[in-house]
Amino acid sequence: MARSATLNVMIQAAEKAARGLKRDFGEVEHLQVSRKGPDDFVSIADQKSEETLYKELLKARPDFAFLMEESGEKGDPRAENRWIIDPLDGTTNFLHGIPHWSISIAWECKGEIRAGVIYDPIKDEMFFAEKGSGAFLNSRRLRVSSRKDMSMASMATGVTPRYEKTHEAWLKQIKQVLPASGGIRRLGSAALDLAYVAAGRYEGYWENMANAWDVAAGKLLVTEAGGHVTRVDGKKYALGSHDILATNDNLHTAIVKLLKSA
């Protein structure tokens, strides 16, 4: 596909931040780590990645605002364009030496996600999408899976230990989805979970407490790959909604029914 100049800027920024993260991942046992709370770790690597992304994207598009996981909002809040950034999605995996984490960048224009990039540096998988132009993995066009049998569906989910109020509902959902599906995975990177739905590796993914920077890029990937993204109850998803469900185009109704029955 012919990539826009803005998408190329996003990909180049992700690749530059990834070089530092890969170096730090190789020395993960030496990282200085501060702990803000259960499962809410921030490492020097995380902060350096965000700083690199901020500098690169600001240099390329100085009029864009920012929403970032670590630093929050920066720039003119009235700006029509905004970057939504998770500099290291899967921080807990990273700090434990588990090679499943990613960088997520979304471009929002007038409230609509126009482009998204999710980069997995360890596997060198660059997922990207532009509104109306499809979703891709490196140079390959992506399409959600065609499976129609729920009993064969591979499902992904996420849960955050610190949000205890969501735990009971999540456990009830697991009890409904697990016996009806082909299995459930909880791998610890919401961005990659969404990218995997877009790539047909999962039939569905849900989470009850996800932030905008976790899912902004992935939402576009799934829809551009022909999938559905809604809230867990099947209602329309809007950026900022905490619960999210992404599925292929065949099993959305069945998965919503299971989750609502919980």
Order of alpha helices (4+ residues) and beta strands (2+ residues): alpha-beta-beta-alpha-beta-beta-beta-alpha-beta-beta-beta-beta-beta-beta-alpha-beta-alpha-beta-alpha-beta-beta-alpha
